[in-house]
Amino acid sequence: MDKIINSLKPTRIIWPILIGLGVSAFLMYRSFGADTFSFLSFTWHTVFYILIALLMMAVRDLAYIYRLIVLTDSDISWRQAFNVIMLWEFSSAISPSVVGGTGPAIFFLYKEGLSGGKSTAVVLTAIFLDEVFFIVSVPIVYFVFGTDIFPPDSVSIDKIIYAFYGGYVVIFVYTLFLTYALFINPHMFKSFISWVFLFPILTRWRMRARKSANQLIQTSTSIKSKPASYWFKSFTATILAWTGRYWVVNFMLLAFFADRYSVADHFLILGRQLSMWIILLVSPTPGGSGIAEFVFSDFLGDFILNESWYAPLAIFWRLLSYYPYLIIGVIILPIWLRRVFSKEGKG
């Protein structure tokens, strides 16, 4: 518990901010010119589409909150679900993307009154739904757009393609593992974990690993009995959440370049973002900082037209979709910790 709390220190927001702004500054320096900020024109039209972009983030968060209520069988309130989602996003934002906020998310749910087993079940099921969304949607997008989902003019196109396929394979294998462990044979997974942690270098973590395996068995038993409506509601919320996240970029571009894109362009921008996020999901930096700004410029550069606009737009995108969670987390976390621990003390 102390380890999780220490990992959520508000001071940890410094690193993703420094990394993100550092990469953005480098990109801006590399292409800075007299027209770097010439696209900025804050008219009513611009304000309207920026507000719609922010609304998409709200749609995303509401979809995740609703999904959490469905996954917990309404054992938590909307307010509790809001706190958990905001803190989950905060922990993901200050952790390497490849690690994510899984451990803290289980902790948040547990402190909101769920059992350890059910907290694990909810988080693993949420992760499973997100991964299924990716492994299903990526082939569909590739079938529709083909290699157009990769940036055509990138000097590092080979590395991007390798990173994309590598990230997809990692997600696919992880989803297969979750599917097998959750729905088919969780006991075999427990046996495998017990065997792996017999190695001398790993024995110190054996009891913790066995506890996690036991929680996975409880998770499997719980979700196998869920009705079809449970899966329909939770997966629909998952689709809405990710679609809302992607549409942020579309509406941000509409705010500044309204007349430059066709309907087909907007769907291709969505496809580009999907392939972009495959890479970001296996990023080693906190919240994908630095890498996100770079791949944004690379993947969407041919839609922005002027190279000197890449970095300012990448910063603006992160200001809409990433940095708010750092600020909200810093505000909510100490209030939430005081509430849950004071309630525990009274109990």
RODO-2510 file (C-alpha; in nm, 4 decimals, decimal comma):
residues 347
     n   res          X          Y          Z
     1     m     0,0000     0,0000     0,0000
     2     d     0,2768     0,2442     0,0931
     3     k     0,4535     0,1604    -0,2319
     4     i     0,1441     0,2500    -0,4339
     5     i     0,0918     0,5758    -0,2455
     6     n     0,4566     0,6707    -0,2971
     7     s     0,4224     0,6011    -0,6687
     8     l     0,1401     0,8571    -0,6831
     9     k     0,3311     1,1504    -0,5372
    10     p     0,2131     1,4715    -0,7087
    11     t     0,5768     1,5734    -0,7619
    12     r     0,6035     1,2951    -1,0196
    13     i     0,4106     1,5103    -1,2672
    14     i     0,7307     1,7084    -1,3186
    15     w     0,8962     1,4393    -1,5319
    16     p     0,6236     1,3859    -1,7938
    17     i     0,5820     1,7640    -1,8251
    18     l     0,9562     1,8195    -1,8698
    19     i     0,9891     1,5351    -2,1192
    20     g     0,6854     1,6425    -2,3203
    21     l     0,7755     2,0102    -2,3290
    22     g     1,1411     1,9270    -2,3995
    23     v     1,0545     1,7226    -2,7084
    24     s     0,8036     1,9862    -2,8192
    25     a     1,0684     2,2584    -2,7782
    26     f     1,3125     2,0525    -2,9867
    27     l     1,0541     1,9996    -3,2612
    28     m     0,9658     2,3678    -3,2577
    29     y     1,3321     2,4719    -3,2686
    30     r     1,3955     2,2388    -3,5618
    31     s     1,1183     2,3907    -3,7735
    32     f     1,0692     2,7363    -3,6235
    33     g     0,9831     3,0120    -3,8670
    34     a     0,7993     3,3384    -3,9011
    35     d     0,4713     3,1528    -3,9615
    36     t     0,5009     2,9015    -3,6741
    37     f     0,1947     3,0431    -3,4995
    38     s     0,0226     3,1885    -3,8039
    39     f    -0,2537     2,9255    -3,7935
    40     l    -0,3774     3,0652    -3,4608
    41     s    -0,6921     3,2711    -3,5089
    42     f    -0,9284     3,2555    -3,2140
    43     t    -1,2607     3,3293    -3,3796
    44     w    -1,6002     3,2076    -3,2587
    45     h    -1,5591     2,9206    -3,5021
    46     t    -1,2288     2,8230    -3,3396
    47     v    -1,3690     2,8473    -2,9885
    48     f    -1,6721     2,6369    -3,0866
    49     y    -1,4674     2,3450    -3,2188
    50     i    -1,2235     2,3583    -2,9277
    51     l    -1,5218     2,3326    -2,6929
    52     i    -1,6432     2,0324    -2,8955
    53     a    -1,2955     1,8785    -2,8602
    54     l    -1,3187     1,9247    -2,4831
    55     l    -1,6677     1,7740    -2,4963
    56     m    -1,5151     1,4652    -2,6595
    57     m    -1,2848     1,4289    -2,3588
    58     a    -1,5912     1,4547    -2,1350
    59     v    -1,7633     1,1837    -2,3436
    60     r    -1,4572     0,9661    -2,3009
    61     d    -1,4510     1,0111    -1,9239
    62     l    -1,8278     0,9606    -1,8854
    63     a    -1,8046     0,6402    -2,0904
    64     y    -1,5258     0,5108    -1,8652
    65     i    -1,7206     0,6097    -1,5523
    66     y    -2,0319     0,4323    -1,6795
    67     r    -1,8249     0,1256    -1,7714
    68     l    -1,6796     0,1162    -1,4217
    69     i    -2,0288     0,1243    -1,2705
    70     v    -2,1346    -0,1630    -1,4990
    71     l    -1,8232    -0,3669    -1,4203
    72     t    -1,8713    -0,3188    -1,0440
    73     d    -2,2417    -0,4162    -1,0650
    74     s    -2,3278    -0,0638    -0,9383
    75     d    -2,1436    -0,1266    -0,6117
    76     i    -1,9953     0,2235    -0,6348
    77     s    -2,1646     0,5570    -0,6937
    78     w    -2,1092     0,7942    -0,9850
    79     r    -1,8997     1,0174    -0,7596
    80     q    -1,6811     0,7256    -0,6510
    81     a    -1,6470     0,6115    -1,0127
    82     f    -1,5453     0,9651    -1,1141
    83     n    -1,2746     0,9720    -0,8460
    84     v    -1,1433     0,6297    -0,9448
    85     i    -1,1301     0,7141    -1,3179
    86     m    -0,9581     1,0491    -1,2601
    87     l    -0,7025     0,8908    -1,0259
    88     w    -0,6558     0,5977    -1,2642
    89     e    -0,5857     0,8435    -1,5470
    90     f    -0,3492     1,0359    -1,3216
    91     s    -0,1540     0,7238    -1,2270
    92     s    -0,1356     0,6236    -1,5951
    93     a    -0,0173     0,9737    -1,6866
    94     i     0,2786     0,9573    -1,4473
    95     s     0,3684     0,5925    -1,5212
    96     p     0,5305     0,4462    -1,8330
    97     s     0,2551     0,3601    -2,0824
    98     v     0,3774     0,0036    -2,1048
    99     v     0,3210    -0,0279    -1,7269
   100     g     0,0005     0,1747    -1,6991
   101     g    -0,1967     0,2318    -1,3803
   102     t    -0,3186    -0,1226    -1,3125
   103     g    -0,1860    -0,1603    -0,9570
   104     p    -0,3059     0,1820    -0,8382
   105     a    -0,6470     0,1247    -1,0033
   106     i    -0,6996    -0,1919    -0,7972
   107     f    -0,5965     0,0050    -0,4888
   108     f    -0,8439     0,2861    -0,5682
   109     l    -1,1344     0,0440    -0,6048
   110     y    -1,0350    -0,1453    -0,2919
   111     k    -1,0311     0,1761    -0,0872
   112     e    -1,3756     0,2630    -0,2258
   113     g    -1,5149    -0,0471    -0,0582
   114     l    -1,4738    -0,3325    -0,3073
   115     s    -1,2997    -0,6522    -0,2024
   116     g    -0,9476    -0,7203    -0,3253
   117     g    -1,0740    -0,9979    -0,5520
   118     k    -1,3502    -0,7904    -0,7071
   119     s    -1,1209    -0,4890    -0,7504
   120     t    -0,8790    -0,7096    -0,9429
   121     a    -1,1645    -0,8563    -1,1465
   122     v    -1,2945    -0,5128    -1,2463
   123     v    -0,9526    -0,3764    -1,3482
   124     l    -0,8519    -0,6877    -1,5436
   125     t    -1,1876    -0,6921    -1,7227
   126     a    -1,1516    -0,3219    -1,8114
   127     i    -0,8023    -0,3856    -1,9494
   128     f    -0,9318    -0,6881    -2,1413
   129     l    -1,2057    -0,4771    -2,3053
   130     d    -0,9558    -0,2073    -2,4066
   131     e    -0,7233    -0,4648    -2,5604
   132     v    -1,0092    -0,6338    -2,7480
   133     f    -1,1045    -0,2952    -2,8927
   134     f    -0,7553    -0,2575    -3,0351
   135     i    -0,7064    -0,6064    -3,1735
   136     v    -1,0465    -0,5883    -3,3474
   137     s    -1,0348    -0,2296    -3,4753
   138     v    -0,6769    -0,2312    -3,6093
   139     p    -0,7405    -0,5000    -3,8766
   140     i    -1,0640    -0,3217    -3,9774
   141     v    -0,8841     0,0098    -4,0218
   142     y    -0,5981    -0,1599    -4,2078
   143     f    -0,8473    -0,3348    -4,4372
   144     v    -1,0185    -0,0023    -4,5197
   145     f    -0,7139     0,2246    -4,5552
   146     g    -0,4225    -0,0134    -4,6078
   147     t    -0,0772     0,1395    -4,5631
   148     d    -0,2318     0,4892    -4,5558
   149     i    -0,2615     0,4459    -4,1776
   150     f     0,1163     0,5036    -4,1704
   151     p     0,2682     0,8494    -4,2300
   152     p     0,3642     0,8591    -4,6008
   153     d     0,6494     1,1103    -4,5792
   154     s     0,8198     1,0021    -4,2572
   155     v     1,1962     0,9582    -4,2739
   156     s     1,1654     0,6838    -4,0109
   157     i     0,8773     0,4943    -4,1746
   158     d     1,0507     0,1559    -4,1397
   159     k     1,0970     0,2052    -3,7639
   160     i     0,7351     0,3203    -3,7304
   161     i     0,6039     0,0122    -3,9106
   162     y     0,8199    -0,2173    -3,6981
   163     a     0,7030    -0,0402    -3,3815
   164     f     0,3409    -0,0664    -3,4969
   165     y     0,3555    -0,4386    -3,5716
   166     g     0,5609    -0,5015    -3,2586
   167     g     0,3093    -0,3130    -3,0450
   168     y     0,0178    -0,4969    -3,2060
   169     v     0,1820    -0,8358    -3,1459
   170     v     0,2434    -0,7458    -2,7799
   171     i    -0,1212    -0,6395    -2,7352
   172     f    -0,2476    -0,9455    -2,9240
   173     v    -0,0401    -1,1901    -2,7184
   174     y    -0,1370    -1,0147    -2,3943
   175     t    -0,5065    -1,0322    -2,4903
   176     l    -0,4763    -1,4023    -2,5726
   177     f    -0,3129    -1,4535    -2,2343
   178     l    -0,5925    -1,2660    -2,0566
   179     t    -0,8581    -1,4543    -2,2533
   180     y    -0,7079    -1,7915    -2,1659
   181     a    -0,6419    -1,7015    -1,8038
   182     l    -0,9813    -1,5390    -1,7443
   183     f    -1,2183    -1,7566    -1,9457
   184     i    -1,0553    -2,0953    -2,0079
   185     n    -0,8012    -2,2169    -1,7513
   186     p    -0,7057    -1,9828    -1,4657
   187     h    -0,5795    -2,2773    -1,2564
   188     m    -0,3169    -2,3631    -1,5175
   189     f    -0,2029    -2,0018    -1,5016
   190     k    -0,1658    -2,0328    -1,1242
   191     s     0,0439    -2,3479    -1,1679
   192     f     0,2607    -2,1741    -1,4252
   193     i     0,3135    -1,8737    -1,1959
   194     s     0,4042    -2,1008    -0,9047
   195     w     0,6613    -2,2793    -1,1218
   196     v     0,8143    -1,9581    -1,2589
   197     f     0,8570    -1,8091    -0,9132
   198     l     1,0457    -2,1144    -0,7900
   199     f     1,3546    -1,9758    -0,9610
   200     p     1,5961    -1,8462    -0,6926
   201     i     1,6016    -1,4927    -0,8291
   202     l     1,2206    -1,4733    -0,8064
   203     t     1,1392    -1,6619    -0,4850
   204     r     1,1122    -1,3441    -0,2764
   205     w     0,8025    -1,2452    -0,4791
   206     r     0,6482    -1,5956    -0,4897
   207     m     0,3783    -1,5373    -0,2263
   208     r     0,2728    -1,2113    -0,3884
   209     a     0,2566    -1,3808    -0,7289
   210     r     0,0467    -1,6680    -0,5891
   211     k    -0,1890    -1,4158    -0,4314
   212     s    -0,2318    -1,2448    -0,7689
   213     a    -0,2969    -1,5831    -0,9315
   214     n    -0,5641    -1,6605    -0,6713
   215     q    -0,7245    -1,3239    -0,7428
   216     l    -0,7248    -1,4106    -1,1125
   217     i    -0,9133    -1,7328    -1,0363
   218     q    -1,1709    -1,5312    -0,8411
   219     t    -1,1931    -1,2917    -1,1354
   220     s    -1,2528    -1,5792    -1,3761
   221     t    -1,5304    -1,7253    -1,1622
   222     s    -1,6952    -1,3849    -1,1331
   223     i    -1,6984    -1,2799    -1,4991
   224     k    -1,7975    -1,6185    -1,6427
   225     s    -2,1416    -1,5809    -1,4855
   226     k    -2,2091    -1,2338    -1,6273
   227     p    -2,5091    -1,1904    -1,8632
   228     a    -2,4798    -1,0705    -2,2224
   229     s    -2,6080    -0,7254    -2,1245
   230     y    -2,3054    -0,6816    -1,8974
   231     w    -2,0670    -0,7337    -2,1894
   232     f    -2,2759    -0,5302    -2,4337
   233     k    -2,2918    -0,2259    -2,2033
   234     s    -1,9269    -0,2397    -2,1003
   235     f    -1,7915    -0,2896    -2,4533
   236     t    -2,0182    -0,0183    -2,5963
   237     a    -1,8808     0,2177    -2,3303
   238     t    -1,5282     0,1110    -2,4298
   239     i    -1,5930     0,1991    -2,7952
   240     l    -1,7416     0,5371    -2,6971
   241     a    -1,4457     0,6132    -2,4708
   242     w    -1,1808     0,5466    -2,7346
   243     t    -1,3800     0,7142    -3,0124
   244     g    -1,4210     1,0231    -2,7945
   245     r    -1,0461     1,0305    -2,7353
   246     y    -0,9726     1,0122    -3,1079
   247     w    -1,2248     1,2773    -3,2113
   248     v    -1,0387     1,5324    -2,9981
   249     v    -0,7749     1,5629    -3,2704
   250     n    -1,0351     1,5854    -3,5473
   251     f    -1,2195     1,8719    -3,3822
   252     m    -0,8951     2,0441    -3,2874
   253     l    -0,7902     2,0428    -3,6538
   254     l    -1,1370     2,1632    -3,7552
   255     a    -1,0930     2,4570    -3,5175
   256     f    -0,7996     2,5887    -3,7205
   257     f    -0,8381     2,4310    -4,0661
   258     a    -1,2124     2,3840    -4,1089
   259     d    -1,2303     2,3807    -4,4896
   260     r    -0,9358     2,1554    -4,5638
   261     y    -1,0713     1,8091    -4,4833
   262     s    -1,3273     1,5812    -4,6422
   263     v    -1,5273     1,3178    -4,4543
   264     a    -1,2836     1,0545    -4,5850
   265     d    -0,9936     1,2597    -4,4463
   266     h    -1,1484     1,2596    -4,1004
   267     f    -1,1862     0,8828    -4,0990
   268     l    -0,8277     0,8446    -4,2174
   269     i    -0,7181     1,0755    -3,9323
   270     l    -0,8990     0,8379    -3,6960
   271     g    -0,7175     0,5448    -3,8570
   272     r    -0,3837     0,7200    -3,8181
   273     q    -0,4549     0,7825    -3,4505
   274     l    -0,5384     0,4175    -3,3963
   275     s    -0,2028     0,3085    -3,5388
   276     m    -0,0364     0,5916    -3,3460
   277     w    -0,1846     0,4692    -3,0174
   278     i    -0,0630     0,1151    -3,0777
   279     i     0,2873     0,2615    -3,0519
   280     l     0,2025     0,4852    -2,7551
   281     l     0,0580     0,1928    -2,5561
   282     v     0,4039     0,0355    -2,5358
   283     s     0,5856     0,3628    -2,4673
   284     p     0,8515     0,3529    -2,1913
   285     t     0,7966     0,7183    -2,0909
   286     p     0,5357     0,8448    -1,8388
   287     g     0,2066     0,8823    -2,0210
   288     g     0,3904     0,8553    -2,3526
   289     s     0,5489     1,1989    -2,2923
   290     g     0,7905     1,3009    -2,5635
   291     i     0,7005     1,0074    -2,7853
   292     a     0,3389     1,1299    -2,8157
   293     e     0,4468     1,4729    -2,9368
   294     f     0,6884     1,3192    -3,1868
   295     v     0,4492     1,0613    -3,3348
   296     f     0,1710     1,3228    -3,3550
   297     s     0,3908     1,5320    -3,5837
   298     d     0,4954     1,2267    -3,7816
   299     f     0,1543     1,0619    -3,8243
   300     l    -0,0572     1,3706    -3,8890
   301     g     0,1968     1,5961    -4,0589
   302     d     0,0484     1,5533    -4,4080
   303     f    -0,2859     1,6813    -4,2756
   304     i    -0,1304     1,9909    -4,1156
   305     l     0,0500     2,1058    -4,4326
   306     n     0,3022     2,3449    -4,2747
   307     e     0,5895     2,1747    -4,0902
   308     s     0,6375     2,4689    -3,8536
   309     w     0,2842     2,4104    -3,7184
   310     y     0,3513     2,0517    -3,6050
   311     a     0,4990     2,1251    -3,2617
   312     p     0,2491     2,3963    -3,1529
   313     l    -0,0421     2,1705    -3,2517
   314     a     0,1144     1,8730    -3,0722
   315     i     0,1432     2,0845    -2,7563
   316     f    -0,2159     2,2032    -2,7956
   317     w    -0,3363     1,8431    -2,8390
   318     r    -0,1603     1,7398    -2,5181
   319     l    -0,3022     2,0431    -2,3378
   320     l    -0,6500     1,9191    -2,4297
   321     s    -0,6058     1,5474    -2,3750
   322     y    -0,3186     1,4807    -2,1314
   323     y    -0,2153     1,7631    -1,9010
   324     p    -0,5667     1,8115    -1,7528
   325     y    -0,5385     1,4677    -1,5899
   326     l    -0,2136     1,5691    -1,4225
   327     i    -0,3794     1,8795    -1,2775
   328     i    -0,7027     1,7016    -1,1777
   329     g    -0,5046     1,4188    -1,0181
   330     v    -0,2930     1,6554    -0,8110
   331     i    -0,6116     1,8224    -0,6843
   332     i    -0,8189     1,5086    -0,6201
   333     l    -0,5525     1,2734    -0,4823
   334     p    -0,4850     1,4395    -0,1426
   335     i    -0,8585     1,4993    -0,0861
   336     w    -0,9374     1,1378    -0,1748
   337     l    -0,6589     0,9981     0,0445
   338     r    -0,7797     1,2001     0,3437
   339     r    -1,1358     1,0791     0,2888
   340     v    -1,0674     0,7071     0,2480
   341     f    -0,8111     0,6876     0,5296
   342     s    -1,0169     0,8956     0,7718
   343     k    -1,3130     0,6658     0,6984
   344     e    -1,0892     0,3665     0,7626
   345     g    -0,9722     0,5201     1,0915
   346     k    -1,3297     0,5777     1,2051
   347     g    -1,4150     0,2223     1,1106
***
